[in-house]
Amino acid sequence: MHQYERRSKSNARDVIDYEIEMMEHSAARVLSRPPNRSDFDQFAFLEAFLLHFRILLEFFGKPEARYRDNLYFQKPQTCDVDPSEETLDAVKKLAANLETRWGWKLNKFLAHPTEPRYTTTRSWAVQEMRDDMRALVAHWRSSCRGESQAKLRLF
C-alpha cells in the first residue's frame, strides 16, 4: 500500500508559499490546453486551482477566526509577516473584491454539494482569477521577512 504526502513545511510562510505554488501550477496546467468537456485531467487541475485559490482567498481576506489555528494575512502575528498599514488596507480591499466576485461561486460549486451544481451553468475565468490573486501574492512577497521572497516563483 502506498502512502502519499506533500512536502514538509517548517513554518507559516512555507504553508502559504505551497498554496501559491500549487495555485500557479494548477492554473498553468489548465491554461496550457484548450477547454474540453470530457478531459478528466483538466477537470482535476481546474478543481485543484479553484481549491488553492479559495484557500488563498480565505488567507488574504477573512481574518475572523473561523478556526483558532488558521493563518491570516490580516493578522500578521499568525503568519510571520510585517506588512505596513497601507499594505493591510490594500489587501483588505483587493480580497474583498475577489470575495465578492468569486466567493459565493466557489462555495456553491466547489466546496459543497449543492443544487446549483446541477441547475446552474458556470465557467471559470482561470487566467483572470490567477492574475487577480497575483496582486495579493505581490503583497505577501513584499511583506515576508527573509528568504520567502526569493523562494517563490511564478509559472
Chimera marker file (.cmm) of the C-alpha trace (Angstrom):
<marker_set name="trace">
<marker id="1" x="0.000" y="0.000" z="0.000" r="1" g="1" b="0" radius="0.5"/>
<marker id="2" x="1.354" y="3.412" z="-0.974" r="1" g="1" b="0" radius="0.5"/>
<marker id="3" x="1.411" y="6.375" z="1.353" r="1" g="1" b="0" radius="0.5"/>
<marker id="4" x="1.333" y="9.791" z="-0.279" r="1" g="1" b="0" radius="0.5"/>
<marker id="5" x="2.269" y="13.042" z="1.367" r="1" g="1" b="0" radius="0.5"/>
<marker id="6" x="3.034" y="16.586" z="0.405" r="1" g="1" b="0" radius="0.5"/>
<marker id="7" x="6.420" y="18.128" z="1.058" r="1" g="1" b="0" radius="0.5"/>
<marker id="8" x="7.075" y="19.145" z="4.639" r="1" g="1" b="0" radius="0.5"/>
<marker id="9" x="6.663" y="22.709" z="5.800" r="1" g="1" b="0" radius="0.5"/>
<marker id="10" x="8.673" y="24.253" z="8.610" r="1" g="1" b="0" radius="0.5"/>
<marker id="11" x="6.783" y="27.494" z="9.202" r="1" g="1" b="0" radius="0.5"/>
<marker id="12" x="3.708" y="29.530" z="8.265" r="1" g="1" b="0" radius="0.5"/>
<marker id="13" x="5.425" y="31.023" z="5.233" r="1" g="1" b="0" radius="0.5"/>
<marker id="14" x="6.076" y="27.555" z="3.834" r="1" g="1" b="0" radius="0.5"/>
<marker id="15" x="2.353" y="26.814" z="4.073" r="1" g="1" b="0" radius="0.5"/>
<marker id="16" x="1.335" y="29.912" z="2.125" r="1" g="1" b="0" radius="0.5"/>
<marker id="17" x="4.187" y="29.544" z="-0.376" r="1" g="1" b="0" radius="0.5"/>
<marker id="18" x="2.978" y="25.994" z="-1.062" r="1" g="1" b="0" radius="0.5"/>
<marker id="19" x="-0.572" y="27.207" z="-1.680" r="1" g="1" b="0" radius="0.5"/>
<marker id="20" x="0.692" y="29.866" z="-4.092" r="1" g="1" b="0" radius="0.5"/>
<marker id="21" x="2.885" y="27.408" z="-5.972" r="1" g="1" b="0" radius="0.5"/>
<marker id="22" x="0.069" y="24.864" z="-6.247" r="1" g="1" b="0" radius="0.5"/>
<marker id="23" x="-2.368" y="27.530" z="-7.475" r="1" g="1" b="0" radius="0.5"/>
<marker id="24" x="0.176" y="28.622" z="-10.095" r="1" g="1" b="0" radius="0.5"/>
<marker id="25" x="0.982" y="25.064" z="-11.166" r="1" g="1" b="0" radius="0.5"/>
<marker id="26" x="-2.685" y="24.101" z="-11.460" r="1" g="1" b="0" radius="0.5"/>
<marker id="27" x="-3.528" y="27.261" z="-13.410" r="1" g="1" b="0" radius="0.5"/>
<marker id="28" x="-0.643" y="26.655" z="-15.802" r="1" g="1" b="0" radius="0.5"/>
<marker id="29" x="-1.850" y="23.082" z="-16.429" r="1" g="1" b="0" radius="0.5"/>
<marker id="30" x="-5.433" y="24.211" z="-17.077" r="1" g="1" b="0" radius="0.5"/>
<marker id="31" x="-4.385" y="27.087" z="-19.330" r="1" g="1" b="0" radius="0.5"/>
<marker id="32" x="-1.925" y="25.008" z="-21.349" r="1" g="1" b="0" radius="0.5"/>
<marker id="33" x="-4.744" y="23.149" z="-23.130" r="1" g="1" b="0" radius="0.5"/>
<marker id="34" x="-7.970" y="24.247" z="-24.791" r="1" g="1" b="0" radius="0.5"/>
<marker id="35" x="-11.147" y="23.660" z="-22.758" r="1" g="1" b="0" radius="0.5"/>
<marker id="36" x="-12.522" y="20.146" z="-23.164" r="1" g="1" b="0" radius="0.5"/>
<marker id="37" x="-15.751" y="18.965" z="-21.541" r="1" g="1" b="0" radius="0.5"/>
<marker id="38" x="-14.529" y="15.368" z="-21.333" r="1" g="1" b="0" radius="0.5"/>
<marker id="39" x="-10.925" y="15.801" z="-20.167" r="1" g="1" b="0" radius="0.5"/>
<marker id="40" x="-10.784" y="14.469" z="-16.600" r="1" g="1" b="0" radius="0.5"/>
<marker id="41" x="-7.192" y="15.600" z="-16.107" r="1" g="1" b="0" radius="0.5"/>
<marker id="42" x="-8.275" y="19.124" z="-16.988" r="1" g="1" b="0" radius="0.5"/>
<marker id="43" x="-11.170" y="18.846" z="-14.507" r="1" g="1" b="0" radius="0.5"/>
<marker id="44" x="-8.770" y="17.680" z="-11.798" r="1" g="1" b="0" radius="0.5"/>
<marker id="45" x="-6.391" y="20.581" z="-12.408" r="1" g="1" b="0" radius="0.5"/>
<marker id="46" x="-9.284" y="23.041" z="-12.575" r="1" g="1" b="0" radius="0.5"/>
<marker id="47" x="-10.571" y="21.817" z="-9.227" r="1" g="1" b="0" radius="0.5"/>
<marker id="48" x="-7.062" y="21.945" z="-7.767" r="1" g="1" b="0" radius="0.5"/>
<marker id="49" x="-6.701" y="25.534" z="-8.997" r="1" g="1" b="0" radius="0.5"/>
<marker id="50" x="-10.071" y="26.501" z="-7.514" r="1" g="1" b="0" radius="0.5"/>
<marker id="51" x="-9.239" y="24.844" z="-4.202" r="1" g="1" b="0" radius="0.5"/>
<marker id="52" x="-5.884" y="26.618" z="-3.829" r="1" g="1" b="0" radius="0.5"/>
<marker id="53" x="-7.416" y="29.900" z="-4.998" r="1" g="1" b="0" radius="0.5"/>
<marker id="54" x="-10.127" y="29.527" z="-2.349" r="1" g="1" b="0" radius="0.5"/>
<marker id="55" x="-7.574" y="28.753" z="0.371" r="1" g="1" b="0" radius="0.5"/>
<marker id="56" x="-5.549" y="31.840" z="-0.569" r="1" g="1" b="0" radius="0.5"/>
<marker id="57" x="-8.668" y="33.981" z="-0.748" r="1" g="1" b="0" radius="0.5"/>
<marker id="58" x="-9.536" y="32.976" z="2.796" r="1" g="1" b="0" radius="0.5"/>
<marker id="59" x="-5.958" y="33.604" z="3.944" r="1" g="1" b="0" radius="0.5"/>
<marker id="60" x="-5.913" y="37.109" z="2.488" r="1" g="1" b="0" radius="0.5"/>
<marker id="61" x="-9.494" y="38.110" z="3.075" r="1" g="1" b="0" radius="0.5"/>
<marker id="62" x="-11.121" y="36.525" z="6.105" r="1" g="1" b="0" radius="0.5"/>
<marker id="63" x="-9.365" y="37.496" z="9.301" r="1" g="1" b="0" radius="0.5"/>
<marker id="64" x="-12.242" y="36.416" z="11.503" r="1" g="1" b="0" radius="0.5"/>
<marker id="65" x="-11.107" y="33.334" z="13.310" r="1" g="1" b="0" radius="0.5"/>
<marker id="66" x="-13.273" y="30.569" z="11.921" r="1" g="1" b="0" radius="0.5"/>
<marker id="67" x="-10.664" y="28.231" z="13.352" r="1" g="1" b="0" radius="0.5"/>
<marker id="68" x="-8.216" y="29.310" z="16.029" r="1" g="1" b="0" radius="0.5"/>
<marker id="69" x="-5.176" y="27.904" z="14.236" r="1" g="1" b="0" radius="0.5"/>
<marker id="70" x="-5.864" y="29.398" z="10.782" r="1" g="1" b="0" radius="0.5"/>
<marker id="71" x="-3.288" y="31.701" z="9.231" r="1" g="1" b="0" radius="0.5"/>
<marker id="72" x="-4.489" y="35.144" z="8.120" r="1" g="1" b="0" radius="0.5"/>
<marker id="73" x="-2.534" y="37.841" z="6.341" r="1" g="1" b="0" radius="0.5"/>
<marker id="74" x="-4.628" y="40.494" z="8.068" r="1" g="1" b="0" radius="0.5"/>
<marker id="75" x="-3.462" y="39.058" z="11.409" r="1" g="1" b="0" radius="0.5"/>
<marker id="76" x="0.305" y="39.163" z="10.760" r="1" g="1" b="0" radius="0.5"/>
<marker id="77" x="1.181" y="37.505" z="14.047" r="1" g="1" b="0" radius="0.5"/>
<marker id="78" x="-0.238" y="34.245" z="12.643" r="1" g="1" b="0" radius="0.5"/>
<marker id="79" x="1.985" y="34.142" z="9.571" r="1" g="1" b="0" radius="0.5"/>
<marker id="80" x="5.307" y="35.853" z="10.334" r="1" g="1" b="0" radius="0.5"/>
<marker id="81" x="4.922" y="38.824" z="8.011" r="1" g="1" b="0" radius="0.5"/>
<marker id="82" x="5.441" y="42.509" z="8.607" r="1" g="1" b="0" radius="0.5"/>
<marker id="83" x="3.007" y="44.421" z="6.360" r="1" g="1" b="0" radius="0.5"/>
<marker id="84" x="2.557" y="48.175" z="6.579" r="1" g="1" b="0" radius="0.5"/>
<marker id="85" x="-0.866" y="49.627" z="7.384" r="1" g="1" b="0" radius="0.5"/>
<marker id="86" x="-1.064" y="50.720" z="3.747" r="1" g="1" b="0" radius="0.5"/>
<marker id="87" x="-0.432" y="47.133" z="2.616" r="1" g="1" b="0" radius="0.5"/>
<marker id="88" x="-3.039" y="45.770" z="5.028" r="1" g="1" b="0" radius="0.5"/>
<marker id="89" x="-5.606" y="48.240" z="3.676" r="1" g="1" b="0" radius="0.5"/>
<marker id="90" x="-4.761" y="47.365" z="0.069" r="1" g="1" b="0" radius="0.5"/>
<marker id="91" x="-5.002" y="43.634" z="0.771" r="1" g="1" b="0" radius="0.5"/>
<marker id="92" x="-8.314" y="44.073" z="2.549" r="1" g="1" b="0" radius="0.5"/>
<marker id="93" x="-9.796" y="45.901" z="-0.458" r="1" g="1" b="0" radius="0.5"/>
<marker id="94" x="-8.392" y="43.520" z="-3.060" r="1" g="1" b="0" radius="0.5"/>
<marker id="95" x="-9.503" y="40.443" z="-1.126" r="1" g="1" b="0" radius="0.5"/>
<marker id="96" x="-12.998" y="41.868" z="-0.560" r="1" g="1" b="0" radius="0.5"/>
<marker id="97" x="-13.321" y="42.444" z="-4.294" r="1" g="1" b="0" radius="0.5"/>
<marker id="98" x="-12.274" y="38.867" z="-5.076" r="1" g="1" b="0" radius="0.5"/>
<marker id="99" x="-14.571" y="37.501" z="-2.385" r="1" g="1" b="0" radius="0.5"/>
<marker id="100" x="-17.488" y="39.406" z="-3.910" r="1" g="1" b="0" radius="0.5"/>
<marker id="101" x="-16.666" y="38.140" z="-7.394" r="1" g="1" b="0" radius="0.5"/>
<marker id="102" x="-15.774" y="34.528" z="-6.623" r="1" g="1" b="0" radius="0.5"/>
<marker id="103" x="-16.567" y="33.576" z="-3.018" r="1" g="1" b="0" radius="0.5"/>
<marker id="104" x="-20.206" y="32.563" z="-3.454" r="1" g="1" b="0" radius="0.5"/>
<marker id="105" x="-19.461" y="30.680" z="-6.634" r="1" g="1" b="0" radius="0.5"/>
<marker id="106" x="-16.561" y="28.803" z="-5.049" r="1" g="1" b="0" radius="0.5"/>
<marker id="107" x="-18.705" y="27.794" z="-2.097" r="1" g="1" b="0" radius="0.5"/>
<marker id="108" x="-21.654" y="26.679" z="-4.214" r="1" g="1" b="0" radius="0.5"/>
<marker id="109" x="-19.741" y="24.877" z="-6.962" r="1" g="1" b="0" radius="0.5"/>
<marker id="110" x="-16.596" y="23.607" z="-5.276" r="1" g="1" b="0" radius="0.5"/>
<marker id="111" x="-16.809" y="23.255" z="-1.526" r="1" g="1" b="0" radius="0.5"/>
<marker id="112" x="-20.292" y="21.880" z="-1.011" r="1" g="1" b="0" radius="0.5"/>
<marker id="113" x="-22.653" y="19.506" z="-2.861" r="1" g="1" b="0" radius="0.5"/>
<marker id="114" x="-25.406" y="21.957" z="-3.772" r="1" g="1" b="0" radius="0.5"/>
<marker id="115" x="-28.366" y="22.169" z="-6.150" r="1" g="1" b="0" radius="0.5"/>
<marker id="116" x="-26.677" y="24.916" z="-8.215" r="1" g="1" b="0" radius="0.5"/>
<marker id="117" x="-24.023" y="22.336" z="-9.196" r="1" g="1" b="0" radius="0.5"/>
<marker id="118" x="-26.587" y="20.732" z="-11.490" r="1" g="1" b="0" radius="0.5"/>
<marker id="119" x="-29.094" y="23.564" z="-12.056" r="1" g="1" b="0" radius="0.5"/>
<marker id="120" x="-26.763" y="26.419" z="-12.986" r="1" g="1" b="0" radius="0.5"/>
<marker id="121" x="-24.396" y="26.792" z="-15.913" r="1" g="1" b="0" radius="0.5"/>
<marker id="122" x="-20.986" y="28.051" z="-14.890" r="1" g="1" b="0" radius="0.5"/>
<marker id="123" x="-17.494" y="28.647" z="-16.130" r="1" g="1" b="0" radius="0.5"/>
<marker id="124" x="-14.292" y="29.811" z="-14.516" r="1" g="1" b="0" radius="0.5"/>
<marker id="125" x="-12.050" y="32.629" z="-15.734" r="1" g="1" b="0" radius="0.5"/>
<marker id="126" x="-8.865" y="30.877" z="-14.609" r="1" g="1" b="0" radius="0.5"/>
<marker id="127" x="-6.401" y="33.332" z="-16.142" r="1" g="1" b="0" radius="0.5"/>
<marker id="128" x="-8.274" y="36.351" z="-14.752" r="1" g="1" b="0" radius="0.5"/>
<marker id="129" x="-8.639" y="34.745" z="-11.336" r="1" g="1" b="0" radius="0.5"/>
<marker id="130" x="-4.943" y="33.822" z="-11.230" r="1" g="1" b="0" radius="0.5"/>
<marker id="131" x="-3.906" y="37.305" z="-12.317" r="1" g="1" b="0" radius="0.5"/>
<marker id="132" x="-6.132" y="38.877" z="-9.660" r="1" g="1" b="0" radius="0.5"/>
<marker id="133" x="-4.683" y="36.600" z="-6.980" r="1" g="1" b="0" radius="0.5"/>
<marker id="134" x="-1.173" y="37.543" z="-8.094" r="1" g="1" b="0" radius="0.5"/>
<marker id="135" x="-1.880" y="41.096" z="-6.902" r="1" g="1" b="0" radius="0.5"/>
<marker id="136" x="-2.446" y="39.722" z="-3.398" r="1" g="1" b="0" radius="0.5"/>
<marker id="137" x="0.588" y="37.454" z="-3.692" r="1" g="1" b="0" radius="0.5"/>
<marker id="138" x="2.723" y="40.515" z="-4.506" r="1" g="1" b="0" radius="0.5"/>
<marker id="139" x="1.703" y="41.999" z="-1.146" r="1" g="1" b="0" radius="0.5"/>
<marker id="140" x="2.600" y="38.708" z="0.553" r="1" g="1" b="0" radius="0.5"/>
<marker id="141" x="6.043" y="38.720" z="-1.016" r="1" g="1" b="0" radius="0.5"/>
<marker id="142" x="6.738" y="42.330" z="-0.133" r="1" g="1" b="0" radius="0.5"/>
<marker id="143" x="5.715" y="41.697" z="3.492" r="1" g="1" b="0" radius="0.5"/>
<marker id="144" x="7.674" y="38.489" z="4.102" r="1" g="1" b="0" radius="0.5"/>
<marker id="145" x="10.747" y="38.638" z="6.239" r="1" g="1" b="0" radius="0.5"/>
<marker id="146" x="13.816" y="36.945" z="4.829" r="1" g="1" b="0" radius="0.5"/>
<marker id="147" x="14.078" y="34.064" z="2.419" r="1" g="1" b="0" radius="0.5"/>
<marker id="148" x="10.432" y="33.610" z="1.434" r="1" g="1" b="0" radius="0.5"/>
<marker id="149" x="10.609" y="36.465" z="-1.063" r="1" g="1" b="0" radius="0.5"/>
<marker id="150" x="13.376" y="34.779" z="-3.040" r="1" g="1" b="0" radius="0.5"/>
<marker id="151" x="11.875" y="31.284" z="-2.883" r="1" g="1" b="0" radius="0.5"/>
<marker id="152" x="8.620" y="31.957" z="-4.697" r="1" g="1" b="0" radius="0.5"/>
<marker id="153" x="8.339" y="31.763" z="-8.439" r="1" g="1" b="0" radius="0.5"/>
<marker id="154" x="5.600" y="32.269" z="-10.968" r="1" g="1" b="0" radius="0.5"/>
<marker id="155" x="4.932" y="29.601" z="-13.576" r="1" g="1" b="0" radius="0.5"/>
<link id1="1" id2="2" r="1" g="1" b="0" radius="0.2"/>
<link id1="2" id2="3" r="1" g="1" b="0" radius="0.2"/>
<link id1="3" id2="4" r="1" g="1" b="0" radius="0.2"/>
<link id1="4" id2="5" r="1" g="1" b="0" radius="0.2"/>
<link id1="5" id2="6" r="1" g="1" b="0" radius="0.2"/>
<link id1="6" id2="7" r="1" g="1" b="0" radius="0.2"/>
<link id1="7" id2="8" r="1" g="1" b="0" radius="0.2"/>
<link id1="8" id2="9" r="1" g="1" b="0" radius="0.2"/>
<link id1="9" id2="10" r="1" g="1" b="0" radius="0.2"/>
<link id1="10" id2="11" r="1" g="1" b="0" radius="0.2"/>
<link id1="11" id2="12" r="1" g="1" b="0" radius="0.2"/>
<link id1="12" id2="13" r="1" g="1" b="0" radius="0.2"/>
<link id1="13" id2="14" r="1" g="1" b="0" radius="0.2"/>
<link id1="14" id2="15" r="1" g="1" b="0" radius="0.2"/>
<link id1="15" id2="16" r="1" g="1" b="0" radius="0.2"/>
<link id1="16" id2="17" r="1" g="1" b="0" radius="0.2"/>
<link id1="17" id2="18" r="1" g="1" b="0" radius="0.2"/>
<link id1="18" id2="19" r="1" g="1" b="0" radius="0.2"/>
<link id1="19" id2="20" r="1" g="1" b="0" radius="0.2"/>
<link id1="20" id2="21" r="1" g="1" b="0" radius="0.2"/>
<link id1="21" id2="22" r="1" g="1" b="0" radius="0.2"/>
<link id1="22" id2="23" r="1" g="1" b="0" radius="0.2"/>
<link id1="23" id2="24" r="1" g="1" b="0" radius="0.2"/>
<link id1="24" id2="25" r="1" g="1" b="0" radius="0.2"/>
<link id1="25" id2="26" r="1" g="1" b="0" radius="0.2"/>
<link id1="26" id2="27" r="1" g="1" b="0" radius="0.2"/>
<link id1="27" id2="28" r="1" g="1" b="0" radius="0.2"/>
<link id1="28" id2="29" r="1" g="1" b="0" radius="0.2"/>
<link id1="29" id2="30" r="1" g="1" b="0" radius="0.2"/>
<link id1="30" id2="31" r="1" g="1" b="0" radius="0.2"/>
<link id1="31" id2="32" r="1" g="1" b="0" radius="0.2"/>
<link id1="32" id2="33" r="1" g="1" b="0" radius="0.2"/>
<link id1="33" id2="34" r="1" g="1" b="0" radius="0.2"/>
<link id1="34" id2="35" r="1" g="1" b="0" radius="0.2"/>
<link id1="35" id2="36" r="1" g="1" b="0" radius="0.2"/>
<link id1="36" id2="37" r="1" g="1" b="0" radius="0.2"/>
<link id1="37" id2="38" r="1" g="1" b="0" radius="0.2"/>
<link id1="38" id2="39" r="1" g="1" b="0" radius="0.2"/>
<link id1="39" id2="40" r="1" g="1" b="0" radius="0.2"/>
<link id1="40" id2="41" r="1" g="1" b="0" radius="0.2"/>
<link id1="41" id2="42" r="1" g="1" b="0" radius="0.2"/>
<link id1="42" id2="43" r="1" g="1" b="0" radius="0.2"/>
<link id1="43" id2="44" r="1" g="1" b="0" radius="0.2"/>
<link id1="44" id2="45" r="1" g="1" b="0" radius="0.2"/>
<link id1="45" id2="46" r="1" g="1" b="0" radius="0.2"/>
<link id1="46" id2="47" r="1" g="1" b="0" radius="0.2"/>
<link id1="47" id2="48" r="1" g="1" b="0" radius="0.2"/>
<link id1="48" id2="49" r="1" g="1" b="0" radius="0.2"/>
<link id1="49" id2="50" r="1" g="1" b="0" radius="0.2"/>
<link id1="50" id2="51" r="1" g="1" b="0" radius="0.2"/>
<link id1="51" id2="52" r="1" g="1" b="0" radius="0.2"/>
<link id1="52" id2="53" r="1" g="1" b="0" radius="0.2"/>
<link id1="53" id2="54" r="1" g="1" b="0" radius="0.2"/>
<link id1="54" id2="55" r="1" g="1" b="0" radius="0.2"/>
<link id1="55" id2="56" r="1" g="1" b="0" radius="0.2"/>
<link id1="56" id2="57" r="1" g="1" b="0" radius="0.2"/>
<link id1="57" id2="58" r="1" g="1" b="0" radius="0.2"/>
<link id1="58" id2="59" r="1" g="1" b="0" radius="0.2"/>
<link id1="59" id2="60" r="1" g="1" b="0" radius="0.2"/>
<link id1="60" id2="61" r="1" g="1" b="0" radius="0.2"/>
<link id1="61" id2="62" r="1" g="1" b="0" radius="0.2"/>
<link id1="62" id2="63" r="1" g="1" b="0" radius="0.2"/>
<link id1="63" id2="64" r="1" g="1" b="0" radius="0.2"/>
<link id1="64" id2="65" r="1" g="1" b="0" radius="0.2"/>
<link id1="65" id2="66" r="1" g="1" b="0" radius="0.2"/>
<link id1="66" id2="67" r="1" g="1" b="0" radius="0.2"/>
<link id1="67" id2="68" r="1" g="1" b="0" radius="0.2"/>
<link id1="68" id2="69" r="1" g="1" b="0" radius="0.2"/>
<link id1="69" id2="70" r="1" g="1" b="0" radius="0.2"/>
<link id1="70" id2="71" r="1" g="1" b="0" radius="0.2"/>
<link id1="71" id2="72" r="1" g="1" b="0" radius="0.2"/>
<link id1="72" id2="73" r="1" g="1" b="0" radius="0.2"/>
<link id1="73" id2="74" r="1" g="1" b="0" radius="0.2"/>
<link id1="74" id2="75" r="1" g="1" b="0" radius="0.2"/>
<link id1="75" id2="76" r="1" g="1" b="0" radius="0.2"/>
<link id1="76" id2="77" r="1" g="1" b="0" radius="0.2"/>
<link id1="77" id2="78" r="1" g="1" b="0" radius="0.2"/>
<link id1="78" id2="79" r="1" g="1" b="0" radius="0.2"/>
<link id1="79" id2="80" r="1" g="1" b="0" radius="0.2"/>
<link id1="80" id2="81" r="1" g="1" b="0" radius="0.2"/>
<link id1="81" id2="82" r="1" g="1" b="0" radius="0.2"/>
<link id1="82" id2="83" r="1" g="1" b="0" radius="0.2"/>
<link id1="83" id2="84" r="1" g="1" b="0" radius="0.2"/>
<link id1="84" id2="85" r="1" g="1" b="0" radius="0.2"/>
<link id1="85" id2="86" r="1" g="1" b="0" radius="0.2"/>
<link id1="86" id2="87" r="1" g="1" b="0" radius="0.2"/>
<link id1="87" id2="88" r="1" g="1" b="0" radius="0.2"/>
<link id1="88" id2="89" r="1" g="1" b="0" radius="0.2"/>
<link id1="89" id2="90" r="1" g="1" b="0" radius="0.2"/>
<link id1="90" id2="91" r="1" g="1" b="0" radius="0.2"/>
<link id1="91" id2="92" r="1" g="1" b="0" radius="0.2"/>
<link id1="92" id2="93" r="1" g="1" b="0" radius="0.2"/>
<link id1="93" id2="94" r="1" g="1" b="0" radius="0.2"/>
<link id1="94" id2="95" r="1" g="1" b="0" radius="0.2"/>
<link id1="95" id2="96" r="1" g="1" b="0" radius="0.2"/>
<link id1="96" id2="97" r="1" g="1" b="0" radius="0.2"/>
<link id1="97" id2="98" r="1" g="1" b="0" radius="0.2"/>
<link id1="98" id2="99" r="1" g="1" b="0" radius="0.2"/>
<link id1="99" id2="100" r="1" g="1" b="0" radius="0.2"/>
<link id1="100" id2="101" r="1" g="1" b="0" radius="0.2"/>
<link id1="101" id2="102" r="1" g="1" b="0" radius="0.2"/>
<link id1="102" id2="103" r="1" g="1" b="0" radius="0.2"/>
<link id1="103" id2="104" r="1" g="1" b="0" radius="0.2"/>
<link id1="104" id2="105" r="1" g="1" b="0" radius="0.2"/>
<link id1="105" id2="106" r="1" g="1" b="0" radius="0.2"/>
<link id1="106" id2="107" r="1" g="1" b="0" radius="0.2"/>
<link id1="107" id2="108" r="1" g="1" b="0" radius="0.2"/>
<link id1="108" id2="109" r="1" g="1" b="0" radius="0.2"/>
<link id1="109" id2="110" r="1" g="1" b="0" radius="0.2"/>
<link id1="110" id2="111" r="1" g="1" b="0" radius="0.2"/>
<link id1="111" id2="112" r="1" g="1" b="0" radius="0.2"/>
<link id1="112" id2="113" r="1" g="1" b="0" radius="0.2"/>
<link id1="113" id2="114" r="1" g="1" b="0" radius="0.2"/>
<link id1="114" id2="115" r="1" g="1" b="0" radius="0.2"/>
<link id1="115" id2="116" r="1" g="1" b="0" radius="0.2"/>
<link id1="116" id2="117" r="1" g="1" b="0" radius="0.2"/>
<link id1="117" id2="118" r="1" g="1" b="0" radius="0.2"/>
<link id1="118" id2="119" r="1" g="1" b="0" radius="0.2"/>
<link id1="119" id2="120" r="1" g="1" b="0" radius="0.2"/>
<link id1="120" id2="121" r="1" g="1" b="0" radius="0.2"/>
<link id1="121" id2="122" r="1" g="1" b="0" radius="0.2"/>
<link id1="122" id2="123" r="1" g="1" b="0" radius="0.2"/>
<link id1="123" id2="124" r="1" g="1" b="0" radius="0.2"/>
<link id1="124" id2="125" r="1" g="1" b="0" radius="0.2"/>
<link id1="125" id2="126" r="1" g="1" b="0" radius="0.2"/>
<link id1="126" id2="127" r="1" g="1" b="0" radius="0.2"/>
<link id1="127" id2="128" r="1" g="1" b="0" radius="0.2"/>
<link id1="128" id2="129" r="1" g="1" b="0" radius="0.2"/>
<link id1="129" id2="130" r="1" g="1" b="0" radius="0.2"/>
<link id1="130" id2="131" r="1" g="1" b="0" radius="0.2"/>
<link id1="131" id2="132" r="1" g="1" b="0" radius="0.2"/>
<link id1="132" id2="133" r="1" g="1" b="0" radius="0.2"/>
<link id1="133" id2="134" r="1" g="1" b="0" radius="0.2"/>
<link id1="134" id2="135" r="1" g="1" b="0" radius="0.2"/>
<link id1="135" id2="136" r="1" g="1" b="0" radius="0.2"/>
<link id1="136" id2="137" r="1" g="1" b="0" radius="0.2"/>
<link id1="137" id2="138" r="1" g="1" b="0" radius="0.2"/>
<link id1="138" id2="139" r="1" g="1" b="0" radius="0.2"/>
<link id1="139" id2="140" r="1" g="1" b="0" radius="0.2"/>
<link id1="140" id2="141" r="1" g="1" b="0" radius="0.2"/>
<link id1="141" id2="142" r="1" g="1" b="0" radius="0.2"/>
<link id1="142" id2="143" r="1" g="1" b="0" radius="0.2"/>
<link id1="143" id2="144" r="1" g="1" b="0" radius="0.2"/>
<link id1="144" id2="145" r="1" g="1" b="0" radius="0.2"/>
<link id1="145" id2="146" r="1" g="1" b="0" radius="0.2"/>
<link id1="146" id2="147" r="1" g="1" b="0" radius="0.2"/>
<link id1="147" id2="148" r="1" g="1" b="0" radius="0.2"/>
<link id1="148" id2="149" r="1" g="1" b="0" radius="0.2"/>
<link id1="149" id2="150" r="1" g="1" b="0" radius="0.2"/>
<link id1="150" id2="151" r="1" g="1" b="0" radius="0.2"/>
<link id1="151" id2="152" r="1" g="1" b="0" radius="0.2"/>
<link id1="152" id2="153" r="1" g="1" b="0" radius="0.2"/>
<link id1="153" id2="154" r="1" g="1" b="0" radius="0.2"/>
<link id1="154" id2="155" r="1" g="1" b="0" radius="0.2"/>
</marker_set>
